[in-house]
Amino acid sequence: MFDTMTITKIGGGLLGAWLILLLGKWAAEEIYHAELHGEASYVIEVEGAGEVEEEVEEVDFAALMAEADIGKGESVFRKCSACHKVEDGANAVGPHLYGVVGREIAAIDGFGYSGALTEQGDAWTVENLNGFLENPRGWAPGTTMGFAGLNKPTDRANVIAYLDSLAN
């Protein structure tokens, strides 16, 4: 087997390697920590470097509604159909959406709405539906609807056109 001297050499080698690793780590931290060295002596000013400006393209939602495709809206509505039905009076996890465009907010009798919806407006206008479908929790903070929303304005316009076509 191993004698005492061999075990001592192995142990010393391992501890020595560990010590070198720790000293190297300490030296690297001392050398590369820029915030410990004070302010930069020479700063290069770059125009607009501190400003992050996102260019948001303004979308004319009325124009999107005029061009909305009911068929595409029906296919996008499949995301909603897990919780909502389009048959009159057929509530599911969410209230039925038959005739929702123009209907009063939280107007379905027997459905337990969250109080957050009733504070947002009187009726489900196209503008209210657009805001709610874009970001339900942002439009009505405290709503119990767990859907994240529809990011694309064309998808929202198509779904609203589809829902509007059901009651007509």
Residue pairs with C-beta under 8 A, 6 or more apart in sequence:
2 10
59 153
61 126
61 127
61 130
61 153
61 157
64 153
64 154
64 156
64 157
65 126
65 157
65 160
65 161
67 157
68 154
68 157
68 158
68 160
68 161
69 158
69 161
70 158
70 161
70 162
70 165
72 154
72 155
72 158
73 157
73 158
73 159
73 160
73 161
73 162
73 163
73 165
74 162
76 150
76 155
76 158
76 159
76 162
77 86
77 159
77 162
77 163
79 147
79 150
80 97
80 147
80 159
82 93
83 92
83 93
83 94
83 145
83 147
84 92
84 93
84 94
84 95
84 96
84 97
85 91
85 92
85 96
85 97
85 98
86 96
86 97
86 98
86 163
86 166
87 96
87 98
88 96
88 98
88 99
89 96
89 98
90 96
90 98
91 108
91 110
91 111
94 145
95 108
95 111
95 113
96 108
97 163
97 166
98 166
98 167
99 166
99 167
100 124
100 129
100 163
100 167
101 124
101 125
101 126
101 129
101 160
101 163
101 164
101 167
102 123
102 124
102 125
103 123
103 124
104 122
104 123
104 124
105 117
105 118
105 120
105 121
105 122
105 123
105 124
105 128
106 113
106 117
106 118
114 140
114 142
114 143
114 144
114 145
115 142
116 140
116 141
116 142
116 143
116 144
117 140
117 143
119 140
120 128
120 132
120 139
120 140
121 128
124 132
126 160
128 139
129 156
129 160
129 163
130 153
130 156
130 157
130 160
131 139
132 139
132 140
133 149
133 150
133 156
133 159
133 160
134 149
134 150
134 151
134 153
134 156
135 148
135 149
136 143
136 145
136 147
136 148
136 149
137 143
137 145
138 149
150 156
150 159
